[in-house]
Amino acid sequence: MHSTLTEHARCLYGEDRGSVPKCFQEHHEQYFVEELTFADADEILVLLRELSPRVLDGQLPVWIRNLAYRLVLLQRPDEPALMREAAESLWLHGPAWDEIAAGLARRAEALESGQ
């Protein structure tokens, strides 16, 4: 059993900056996504910081990273820095997400300006 969300992700997606935990269980992405879905914001942020420290690359699949940001923002809806970080991630992965990214950037600016 994995002791953290990040450890579970390392087993699924690998990690070149640290050692992959040696566990001897079968891995199913579905179980990881379930764990991610109910993780608290701090645990998700640790996952993002450790496995995707630079928005351009990282060990997490794009859809997992975007889901992680969405879940964090649902738990922390008033943090402009997180909104900008999520927007930056979305902008890097095609025009399909540009409108959502722009909305996050506008919302972050509005929060900072007190609107």
A tleap script that builds the chain and sets N, CA, C and O, in Angstrom:
source leaprc.protein.ff14SB
mol = sequence {
  NMET HIE SER THR LEU THR GLU HIE ALA ARG
  CYS LEU TYR GLY GLU ASP ARG GLY SER VAL
  PRO LYS CYS PHE GLN GLU HIE HIE GLU GLN
  TYR PHE VAL GLU GLU LEU THR PHE ALA ASP
  ALA ASP GLU ILE LEU VAL LEU LEU ARG GLU
  LEU SER PRO ARG VAL LEU ASP GLY GLN LEU
  PRO VAL TRP ILE ARG ASN LEU ALA TYR ARG
  LEU VAL LEU LEU GLN ARG PRO ASP GLU PRO
  ALA LEU MET ARG GLU ALA ALA GLU SER LEU
  TRP LEU HIE GLY PRO ALA TRP ASP GLU ILE
  ALA ALA GLY LEU ALA ARG ARG ALA GLU ALA
  LEU GLU SER GLY CGLN
}
set mol.1.N position { 0.839 -1.179 0.000 }
set mol.1.CA position { 0.000 0.000 0.000 }
set mol.1.C position { 0.883 1.242 0.000 }
set mol.1.O position { 1.933 1.264 0.642 }
set mol.2.N position { 0.469 2.239 -0.697 }
set mol.2.CA position { 1.223 3.489 -0.757 }
set mol.2.C position { 0.880 4.375 0.430 }
set mol.2.O position { -0.275 4.457 0.849 }
set mol.3.N position { 1.879 5.023 0.956 }
set mol.3.CA position { 1.633 5.862 2.123 }
set mol.3.C position { 1.203 7.279 1.741 }
set mol.3.O position { 0.644 7.994 2.572 }
set mol.4.N position { 1.455 7.697 0.488 }
set mol.4.CA position { 1.053 9.035 0.054 }
set mol.4.C position { 0.540 8.996 -1.381 }
set mol.4.O position { 0.798 8.051 -2.127 }
set mol.5.N position { -0.173 10.021 -1.740 }
set mol.5.CA position { -0.649 10.186 -3.106 }
set mol.5.C position { 0.531 10.283 -4.071 }
set mol.5.O position { 0.502 9.698 -5.154 }
set mol.6.N position { 1.554 11.011 -3.680 }
set mol.6.CA position { 2.741 11.183 -4.522 }
set mol.6.C position { 3.446 9.852 -4.754 }
set mol.6.O position { 3.877 9.563 -5.870 }
set mol.7.N position { 3.564 9.050 -3.719 }
set mol.7.CA position { 4.195 7.734 -3.861 }
set mol.7.C position { 3.399 6.863 -4.836 }
set mol.7.O position { 3.974 6.159 -5.666 }
set mol.8.N position { 2.095 6.919 -4.728 }
set mol.8.CA position { 1.239 6.159 -5.635 }
set mol.8.C position { 1.461 6.616 -7.080 }
set mol.8.O position { 1.570 5.785 -7.982 }
set mol.9.N position { 1.528 7.913 -7.298 }
set mol.9.CA position { 1.768 8.449 -8.644 }
set mol.9.C position { 3.135 8.032 -9.178 }
set mol.9.O position { 3.275 7.719 -10.360 }
set mol.10.N position { 4.136 8.027 -8.310 }
set mol.10.CA position { 5.470 7.598 -8.750 }
set mol.10.C position { 5.461 6.160 -9.252 }
set mol.10.O position { 6.123 5.834 -10.238 }
set mol.11.N position { 4.718 5.315 -8.578 }
set mol.11.CA position { 4.631 3.919 -9.014 }
set mol.11.C position { 3.964 3.809 -10.381 }
set mol.11.O position { 4.345 2.963 -11.190 }
set mol.12.N position { 2.989 4.644 -10.641 }
set mol.12.CA position { 2.276 4.594 -11.915 }
set mol.12.C position { 3.031 5.266 -13.051 }
set mol.12.O position { 3.087 4.739 -14.162 }
set mol.13.N position { 3.608 6.423 -12.778 }
set mol.13.CA position { 4.135 7.267 -13.850 }
set mol.13.C position { 5.647 7.404 -13.852 }
set mol.13.O position { 6.203 8.058 -14.734 }
set mol.14.N position { 6.327 6.798 -12.877 }
set mol.14.CA position { 7.778 6.898 -12.816 }
set mol.14.C position { 8.210 8.264 -12.309 }
set mol.14.O position { 7.387 9.155 -12.096 }
set mol.15.N position { 9.492 8.411 -12.123 }
set mol.15.CA position { 10.014 9.682 -11.636 }
set mol.15.C position { 11.519 9.637 -11.754 }
set mol.15.O position { 12.166 8.759 -11.184 }
set mol.16.N position { 12.079 10.573 -12.487 }
set mol.16.CA position { 13.513 10.517 -12.741 }
set mol.16.C position { 14.369 11.251 -11.720 }
set mol.16.O position { 15.592 11.112 -11.731 }
set mol.17.N position { 13.754 12.026 -10.841 }
set mol.17.CA position { 14.546 12.788 -9.873 }
set mol.17.C position { 14.642 12.101 -8.518 }
set mol.17.O position { 15.342 12.584 -7.628 }
set mol.18.N position { 13.972 11.019 -8.356 }
set mol.18.CA position { 14.003 10.317 -7.074 }
set mol.18.C position { 13.803 8.840 -7.320 }
set mol.18.O position { 13.599 8.404 -8.453 }
set mol.19.N position { 13.862 8.116 -6.298 }
set mol.19.CA position { 13.705 6.675 -6.488 }
set mol.19.C position { 12.228 6.305 -6.562 }
set mol.19.O position { 11.389 6.886 -5.873 }
set mol.20.N position { 11.936 5.351 -7.393 }
set mol.20.CA position { 10.583 4.832 -7.476 }
set mol.20.C position { 10.383 3.891 -6.296 }
set mol.20.O position { 11.202 2.999 -6.076 }
set mol.21.N position { 9.317 4.072 -5.542 }
set mol.21.CA position { 9.087 3.181 -4.402 }
set mol.21.C position { 9.030 1.731 -4.853 }
set mol.21.O position { 8.487 1.414 -5.911 }
set mol.22.N position { 9.585 0.882 -4.054 }
set mol.22.CA position { 9.559 -0.541 -4.357 }
set mol.22.C position { 8.331 -1.150 -3.681 }
set mol.22.O position { 8.352 -1.509 -2.504 }
set mol.23.N position { 7.294 -1.248 -4.448 }
set mol.23.CA position { 6.118 -1.913 -3.921 }
set mol.23.C position { 5.813 -3.077 -4.845 }
set mol.23.O position { 6.203 -3.077 -6.013 }
set mol.24.N position { 5.145 -4.022 -4.337 }
set mol.24.CA position { 4.921 -5.241 -5.094 }
set mol.24.C position { 3.433 -5.482 -5.313 }
set mol.24.O position { 2.949 -6.612 -5.243 }
set mol.25.N position { 2.728 -4.402 -5.576 }
set mol.25.CA position { 1.306 -4.538 -5.830 }
set mol.25.C position { 0.994 -4.175 -7.272 }
set mol.25.O position { 1.762 -3.480 -7.938 }
set mol.26.N position { -0.122 -4.648 -7.730 }
set mol.26.CA position { -0.573 -4.320 -9.075 }
set mol.26.C position { -1.114 -2.894 -9.059 }
set mol.26.O position { -1.772 -2.486 -8.102 }
set mol.27.N position { -0.837 -2.142 -10.112 }
set mol.27.CA position { -1.262 -0.745 -10.159 }
set mol.27.C position { -2.356 -0.542 -11.194 }
set mol.27.O position { -2.273 -1.028 -12.322 }
set mol.28.N position { -3.366 0.179 -10.785 }
set mol.28.CA position { -4.466 0.527 -11.670 }
set mol.28.C position { -4.672 2.027 -11.573 }
set mol.28.O position { -4.863 2.568 -10.484 }
set mol.29.N position { -4.633 2.692 -12.711 }
set mol.29.CA position { -4.802 4.141 -12.732 }
set mol.29.C position { -6.126 4.559 -12.100 }
set mol.29.O position { -6.216 5.622 -11.485 }
set mol.30.N position { -7.135 3.740 -12.248 }
set mol.30.CA position { -8.448 4.040 -11.680 }
set mol.30.C position { -8.353 4.262 -10.169 }
set mol.30.O position { -8.988 5.177 -9.645 }
set mol.31.N position { -7.581 3.452 -9.470 }
set mol.31.CA position { -7.459 3.601 -8.020 }
set mol.31.C position { -6.713 4.880 -7.652 }
set mol.31.O position { -7.034 5.539 -6.663 }
set mol.32.N position { -5.720 5.216 -8.458 }
set mol.32.CA position { -5.004 6.467 -8.222 }
set mol.32.C position { -5.945 7.657 -8.407 }
set mol.32.O position { -5.939 8.581 -7.594 }
set mol.33.N position { -6.747 7.642 -9.463 }
set mol.33.CA position { -7.675 8.743 -9.725 }
set mol.33.C position { -8.699 8.859 -8.597 }
set mol.33.O position { -9.071 9.966 -8.208 }
set mol.34.N position { -9.150 7.737 -8.078 }
set mol.34.CA position { -10.057 7.784 -6.930 }
set mol.34.C position { -9.375 8.419 -5.721 }
set mol.34.O position { -9.976 9.233 -5.019 }
set mol.35.N position { -8.135 8.048 -5.486 }
set mol.35.CA position { -7.394 8.631 -4.362 }
set mol.35.C position { -7.191 10.129 -4.574 }
set mol.35.O position { -7.359 10.919 -3.645 }
set mol.36.N position { -6.833 10.516 -5.788 }
set mol.36.CA position { -6.651 11.929 -6.126 }
set mol.36.C position { -7.946 12.709 -5.918 }
set mol.36.O position { -7.927 13.822 -5.393 }
set mol.37.N position { -9.047 12.135 -6.323 }
set mol.37.CA position { -10.350 12.807 -6.240 }
set mol.37.C position { -10.693 13.224 -4.816 }
set mol.37.O position { -11.303 14.272 -4.603 }
set mol.38.N position { -10.306 12.412 -3.847 }
set mol.38.CA position { -10.676 12.710 -2.464 }
set mol.38.C position { -9.517 13.219 -1.608 }
set mol.38.O position { -9.642 13.328 -0.388 }
set mol.39.N position { -8.391 13.530 -2.251 }
set mol.39.CA position { -7.235 14.066 -1.515 }
set mol.39.C position { -7.475 15.527 -1.150 }
set mol.39.O position { -8.221 16.238 -1.823 }
set mol.40.N position { -6.828 15.955 -0.074 }
set mol.40.CA position { -6.949 17.370 0.275 }
set mol.40.C position { -5.971 18.195 -0.559 }
set mol.40.O position { -5.041 17.664 -1.166 }
set mol.41.N position { -6.204 19.497 -0.570 }
set mol.41.CA position { -5.434 20.397 -1.421 }
set mol.41.C position { -3.931 20.325 -1.140 }
set mol.41.O position { -3.128 20.352 -2.073 }
set mol.42.N position { -3.549 20.234 0.114 }
set mol.42.CA position { -2.112 20.176 0.438 }
set mol.42.C position { -1.454 18.945 -0.161 }
set mol.42.O position { -0.345 19.024 -0.690 }
set mol.43.N position { -2.129 17.812 -0.080 }
set mol.43.CA position { -1.577 16.570 -0.626 }
set mol.43.C position { -1.464 16.639 -2.149 }
set mol.43.O position { -0.494 16.151 -2.728 }
set mol.44.N position { -2.460 17.246 -2.789 }
set mol.44.CA position { -2.420 17.394 -4.245 }
set mol.44.C position { -1.298 18.342 -4.656 }
set mol.44.O position { -0.609 18.096 -5.645 }
set mol.45.N position { -1.116 19.406 -3.916 }
set mol.45.CA position { -0.035 20.348 -4.241 }
set mol.45.C position { 1.337 19.707 -4.092 }
set mol.45.O position { 2.233 19.987 -4.888 }
set mol.46.N position { 1.518 18.857 -3.092 }
set mol.46.CA position { 2.782 18.126 -2.958 }
set mol.46.C position { 3.010 17.278 -4.204 }
set mol.46.O position { 4.114 17.252 -4.750 }
set mol.47.N position { 1.974 16.591 -4.649 }
set mol.47.CA position { 2.057 15.784 -5.863 }
set mol.47.C position { 2.490 16.638 -7.054 }
set mol.47.O position { 3.414 16.267 -7.778 }
set mol.48.N position { 1.836 17.770 -7.260 }
set mol.48.CA position { 2.173 18.637 -8.391 }
set mol.48.C position { 3.593 19.183 -8.280 }
set mol.48.O position { 4.316 19.224 -9.276 }
set mol.49.N position { 3.994 19.596 -7.107 }
set mol.49.CA position { 5.329 20.176 -6.920 }
set mol.49.C position { 6.437 19.139 -7.131 }
set mol.49.O position { 7.492 19.454 -7.681 }
set mol.50.N position { 6.193 17.925 -6.698 }
set mol.50.CA position { 7.226 16.899 -6.796 }
set mol.50.C position { 7.298 16.234 -8.170 }
set mol.50.O position { 8.390 15.933 -8.652 }
set mol.51.N position { 6.146 16.003 -8.807 }
set mol.51.CA position { 6.164 15.271 -10.072 }
set mol.51.C position { 5.985 16.142 -11.306 }
set mol.51.O position { 6.186 15.671 -12.425 }
set mol.52.N position { 5.617 17.385 -11.126 }
set mol.52.CA position { 5.522 18.332 -12.242 }
set mol.52.C position { 6.017 19.699 -11.771 }
set mol.52.O position { 5.263 20.671 -11.775 }
set mol.53.N position { 7.278 19.769 -11.369 }
set mol.53.CA position { 7.777 21.032 -10.811 }
set mol.53.C position { 7.864 22.156 -11.844 }
set mol.53.O position { 7.830 23.335 -11.489 }
set mol.54.N position { 7.977 21.791 -13.114 }
set mol.54.CA position { 7.984 22.768 -14.197 }
set mol.54.C position { 6.764 22.467 -15.055 }
set mol.54.O position { 6.519 21.319 -15.423 }
set mol.55.N position { 6.013 23.496 -15.365 }
set mol.55.CA position { 4.759 23.292 -16.079 }
set mol.55.C position { 4.974 22.619 -17.432 }
set mol.55.O position { 4.134 21.837 -17.877 }
set mol.56.N position { 6.077 22.914 -18.077 }
set mol.56.CA position { 6.317 22.399 -19.420 }
set mol.56.C position { 6.536 20.897 -19.466 }
set mol.56.O position { 6.208 20.251 -20.461 }
set mol.57.N position { 7.085 20.340 -18.404 }
set mol.57.CA position { 7.332 18.905 -18.400 }
set mol.57.C position { 6.918 18.335 -17.048 }
set mol.57.O position { 6.270 19.016 -16.253 }
set mol.58.N position { 7.275 17.151 -16.802 }
set mol.58.CA position { 6.925 16.505 -15.547 }
set mol.58.C position { 6.523 15.073 -15.815 }
set mol.58.O position { 6.407 14.652 -16.966 }
set mol.59.N position { 6.317 14.346 -14.770 }
set mol.59.CA position { 6.021 12.927 -14.882 }
set mol.59.C position { 4.525 12.633 -14.993 }
set mol.59.O position { 4.137 11.543 -15.413 }
set mol.60.N position { 3.701 13.579 -14.625 }
set mol.60.CA position { 2.257 13.329 -14.650 }
set mol.60.C position { 1.694 13.519 -16.053 }
set mol.60.O position { 2.089 14.447 -16.759 }
set mol.61.N position { 0.783 12.657 -16.459 }
set mol.61.CA position { 0.086 12.894 -17.727 }
set mol.61.C position { -0.663 14.227 -17.652 }
set mol.61.O position { -1.087 14.649 -16.576 }
set mol.62.N position { -0.818 14.871 -18.780 }
set mol.62.CA position { -1.467 16.181 -18.821 }
set mol.62.C position { -2.859 16.132 -18.189 }
set mol.62.O position { -3.225 17.028 -17.428 }
set mol.63.N position { -3.620 15.112 -18.492 }
set mol.63.CA position { -4.982 15.075 -17.971 }
set mol.63.C position { -5.006 14.901 -16.457 }
set mol.63.O position { -5.910 15.408 -15.793 }
set mol.64.N position { -4.035 14.199 -15.908 }
set mol.64.CA position { -3.948 14.051 -14.445 }
set mol.64.C position { -3.568 15.399 -13.823 }
set mol.64.O position { -4.142 15.804 -12.812 }
set mol.65.N position { -2.607 16.086 -14.429 }
set mol.65.CA position { -2.191 17.397 -13.906 }
set mol.65.C position { -3.358 18.379 -13.948 }
set mol.65.O position { -3.587 19.104 -12.980 }
set mol.66.N position { -4.094 18.412 -15.052 }
set mol.66.CA position { -5.225 19.337 -15.148 }
set mol.66.C position { -6.320 18.985 -14.136 }
set mol.66.O position { -6.912 19.877 -13.530 }
set mol.67.N position { -6.586 17.712 -13.956 }
set mol.67.CA position { -7.548 17.282 -12.946 }
set mol.67.C position { -7.082 17.690 -11.553 }
set mol.67.O position { -7.879 18.161 -10.742 }
set mol.68.N position { -5.816 17.514 -11.279 }
set mol.68.CA position { -5.265 17.887 -9.970 }
set mol.68.C position { -5.450 19.382 -9.702 }
set mol.68.O position { -5.864 19.775 -8.611 }
set mol.69.N position { -5.142 20.215 -10.704 }
set mol.69.CA position { -5.351 21.656 -10.518 }
set mol.69.C position { -6.828 21.969 -10.292 }
set mol.69.O position { -7.164 22.797 -9.445 }
set mol.70.N position { -7.693 21.325 -11.030 }
set mol.70.CA position { -9.124 21.562 -10.862 }
set mol.70.C position { -9.571 21.213 -9.447 }
set mol.70.O position { -10.329 21.961 -8.829 }
set mol.71.N position { -9.107 20.092 -8.940 }
set mol.71.CA position { -9.483 19.672 -7.589 }
set mol.71.C position { -8.925 20.620 -6.528 }
set mol.71.O position { -9.593 20.896 -5.532 }
set mol.72.N position { -7.724 21.112 -6.732 }
set mol.72.CA position { -7.142 22.081 -5.794 }
set mol.72.C position { -7.954 23.372 -5.803 }
set mol.72.O position { -8.256 23.930 -4.748 }
set mol.73.N position { -8.308 23.843 -7.001 }
set mol.73.CA position { -9.054 25.101 -7.084 }
set mol.73.C position { -10.465 24.981 -6.511 }
set mol.73.O position { -11.021 25.967 -6.026 }
set mol.74.N position { -11.039 23.799 -6.564 }
set mol.74.CA position { -12.333 23.611 -5.916 }
set mol.74.C position { -12.213 23.731 -4.396 }
set mol.74.O position { -13.140 24.188 -3.727 }
set mol.75.N position { -11.068 23.317 -3.861 }
set mol.75.CA position { -10.847 23.394 -2.419 }
set mol.75.C position { -10.314 24.753 -1.984 }
set mol.75.O position { -10.514 25.177 -0.845 }
set mol.76.N position { -9.640 25.421 -2.895 }
set mol.76.CA position { -9.065 26.741 -2.602 }
set mol.76.C position { -9.458 27.722 -3.710 }
set mol.76.O position { -8.627 28.108 -4.532 }
set mol.77.N position { -10.721 28.115 -3.723 }
set mol.77.CA position { -11.224 28.921 -4.837 }
set mol.77.C position { -10.765 30.375 -4.862 }
set mol.77.O position { -11.013 31.077 -5.843 }
set mol.78.N position { -10.114 30.833 -3.826 }
set mol.78.CA position { -9.745 32.243 -3.746 }
set mol.78.C position { -8.240 32.478 -3.704 }
set mol.78.O position { -7.780 33.430 -3.075 }
set mol.79.N position { -7.473 31.622 -4.366 }
set mol.79.CA position { -6.014 31.768 -4.379 }
set mol.79.C position { -5.530 32.102 -5.791 }
set mol.79.O position { -5.372 31.214 -6.629 }
set mol.80.N position { -5.296 33.397 -6.046 }
set mol.80.CA position { -4.898 33.841 -7.378 }
set mol.80.C position { -3.636 33.157 -7.915 }
set mol.80.O position { -3.563 32.861 -9.107 }
set mol.81.N position { -2.658 32.904 -7.071 }
set mol.81.CA position { -1.423 32.266 -7.550 }
set mol.81.C position { -1.711 30.862 -8.091 }
set mol.81.O position { -1.142 30.466 -9.108 }
set mol.82.N position { -2.580 30.117 -7.431 }
set mol.82.CA position { -2.948 28.784 -7.911 }
set mol.82.C position { -3.741 28.865 -9.212 }
set mol.82.O position { -3.582 28.023 -10.095 }
set mol.83.N position { -4.586 29.872 -9.325 }
set mol.83.CA position { -5.352 30.045 -10.569 }
set mol.83.C position { -4.420 30.311 -11.740 }
set mol.83.O position { -4.598 29.757 -12.825 }
set mol.84.N position { -3.433 31.154 -11.516 }
set mol.84.CA position { -2.478 31.460 -12.585 }
set mol.84.C position { -1.650 30.228 -12.955 }
set mol.84.O position { -1.379 29.986 -14.131 }
set mol.85.N position { -1.262 29.473 -11.971 }
set mol.85.CA position { -0.491 28.248 -12.205 }
set mol.85.C position { -1.318 27.251 -13.026 }
set mol.85.O position { -0.806 26.642 -13.964 }
set mol.86.N position { -2.584 27.089 -12.674 }
set mol.86.CA position { -3.461 26.194 -13.423 }
set mol.86.C position { -3.665 26.714 -14.845 }
set mol.86.O position { -3.667 25.934 -15.798 }
set mol.87.N position { -3.835 28.015 -14.987 }
set mol.87.CA position { -4.007 28.612 -16.318 }
set mol.87.C position { -2.779 28.375 -17.181 }
set mol.87.O position { -2.901 28.047 -18.361 }
set mol.88.N position { -1.607 28.537 -16.605 }
set mol.88.CA position { -0.370 28.307 -17.348 }
set mol.88.C position { -0.298 26.869 -17.859 }
set mol.88.O position { 0.118 26.628 -18.992 }
set mol.89.N position { -0.696 25.934 -17.034 }
set mol.89.CA position { -0.715 24.532 -17.437 }
set mol.89.C position { -1.683 24.316 -18.601 }
set mol.89.O position { -1.365 23.603 -19.553 }
set mol.90.N position { -2.848 24.924 -18.524 }
set mol.90.CA position { -3.845 24.766 -19.589 }
set mol.90.C position { -3.387 25.390 -20.904 }
set mol.90.O position { -3.602 24.810 -21.968 }
set mol.91.N position { -2.765 26.555 -20.845 }
set mol.91.CA position { -2.307 27.235 -22.066 }
set mol.91.C position { -1.282 26.399 -22.832 }
set mol.91.O position { -1.199 26.484 -24.058 }
set mol.92.N position { -0.524 25.615 -22.132 }
set mol.92.CA position { 0.513 24.815 -22.792 }
set mol.92.C position { -0.027 23.634 -23.588 }
set mol.92.O position { 0.707 23.008 -24.352 }
set mol.93.N position { -1.292 23.334 -23.411 }
set mol.93.CA position { -1.793 22.106 -24.015 }
set mol.93.C position { -2.949 22.336 -24.967 }
set mol.93.O position { -3.958 21.631 -24.937 }
set mol.94.N position { -2.781 23.324 -25.799 }
set mol.94.CA position { -3.691 23.480 -26.923 }
set mol.94.C position { -4.775 24.511 -26.737 }
set mol.94.O position { -5.146 24.879 -25.622 }
set mol.95.N position { -5.262 24.956 -27.855 }
set mol.95.CA position { -6.268 26.021 -27.854 }
set mol.95.C position { -7.608 25.605 -27.257 }
set mol.95.O position { -8.413 26.469 -26.909 }
set mol.96.N position { -7.864 24.324 -27.132 }
set mol.96.CA position { -9.136 23.868 -26.564 }
set mol.96.C position { -9.337 24.377 -25.143 }
set mol.96.O position { -10.471 24.521 -24.687 }
set mol.97.N position { -8.244 24.648 -24.446 }
set mol.97.CA position { -8.321 25.057 -23.043 }
set mol.97.C position { -8.054 26.546 -22.833 }
set mol.97.O position { -8.092 27.025 -21.700 }
set mol.98.N position { -7.787 27.276 -23.902 }
set mol.98.CA position { -7.411 28.690 -23.775 }
set mol.98.C position { -8.492 29.539 -23.109 }
set mol.98.O position { -8.176 30.412 -22.301 }
set mol.99.N position { -9.747 29.297 -23.434 }
set mol.99.CA position { -10.825 30.087 -22.844 }
set mol.99.C position { -10.909 29.870 -21.332 }
set mol.99.O position { -11.111 30.818 -20.573 }
set mol.100.N position { -10.757 28.643 -20.911 }
set mol.100.CA position { -10.782 28.343 -19.475 }
set mol.100.C position { -9.571 28.972 -18.791 }
set mol.100.O position { -9.694 29.542 -17.707 }
set mol.101.N position { -8.407 28.868 -19.420 }
set mol.101.CA position { -7.188 29.474 -18.867 }
set mol.101.C position { -7.340 30.981 -18.742 }
set mol.101.O position { -6.967 31.558 -17.720 }
set mol.102.N position { -7.878 31.620 -19.759 }
set mol.102.CA position { -8.079 33.077 -19.719 }
set mol.102.C position { -9.058 33.450 -18.610 }
set mol.102.O position { -8.874 34.462 -17.934 }
set mol.103.N position { -10.087 32.645 -18.422 }
set mol.103.CA position { -11.039 32.902 -17.342 }
set mol.103.C position { -10.392 32.805 -15.969 }
set mol.103.O position { -10.681 33.603 -15.078 }
set mol.104.N position { -9.518 31.827 -15.809 }
set mol.104.CA position { -8.792 31.699 -14.539 }
set mol.104.C position { -7.894 32.906 -14.301 }
set mol.104.O position { -7.818 33.419 -13.185 }
set mol.105.N position { -7.214 33.358 -15.352 }
set mol.105.CA position { -6.332 34.522 -15.225 }
set mol.105.C position { -7.139 35.774 -14.878 }
set mol.105.O position { -6.716 36.571 -14.040 }
set mol.106.N position { -8.290 35.949 -15.515 }
set mol.106.CA position { -9.151 37.106 -15.202 }
set mol.106.C position { -9.660 37.036 -13.760 }
set mol.106.O position { -9.691 38.041 -13.050 }
set mol.107.N position { -10.052 35.845 -13.347 }
set mol.107.CA position { -10.548 35.669 -11.977 }
set mol.107.C position { -9.458 35.966 -10.953 }
set mol.107.O position { -9.723 36.578 -9.918 }
set mol.108.N position { -8.240 35.535 -11.239 }
set mol.108.CA position { -7.112 35.810 -10.337 }
set mol.108.C position { -6.869 37.309 -10.236 }
set mol.108.O position { -6.648 37.840 -9.148 }
set mol.109.N position { -6.912 37.983 -11.371 }
set mol.109.CA position { -6.702 39.436 -11.370 }
set mol.109.C position { -7.805 40.150 -10.607 }
set mol.109.O position { -7.536 41.082 -9.850 }
set mol.110.N position { -9.046 39.717 -10.801 }
set mol.110.CA position { -10.165 40.323 -10.085 }
set mol.110.C position { -10.040 40.121 -8.575 }
set mol.110.O position { -10.320 41.035 -7.799 }
set mol.111.N position { -9.624 38.939 -8.165 }
set mol.111.CA position { -9.439 38.689 -6.727 }
set mol.111.C position { -8.352 39.589 -6.139 }
set mol.111.O position { -8.499 40.119 -5.037 }
set mol.112.N position { -7.273 39.750 -6.879 }
set mol.112.CA position { -6.177 40.592 -6.377 }
set mol.112.C position { -6.537 42.065 -6.350 }
set mol.112.O position { -6.031 42.814 -5.515 }
set mol.113.N position { -7.408 42.485 -7.255 }
set mol.113.CA position { -7.787 43.898 -7.281 }
set mol.113.C position { -8.979 44.186 -6.377 }
set mol.113.O position { -9.405 45.334 -6.253 }
set mol.114.N position { -9.520 43.137 -5.742 }
set mol.114.CA position { -10.598 43.310 -4.774 }
set mol.114.C position { -11.983 43.385 -5.393 }
set mol.114.O position { -12.919 43.846 -4.739 }
set mol.115.N position { -12.135 42.953 -6.614 }
set mol.115.CA position { -13.451 43.003 -7.276 }
set mol.115.C position { -14.266 41.781 -6.958 }
set mol.115.O position { -15.396 41.653 -7.428 }
savepdb mol mol.pdb
quit
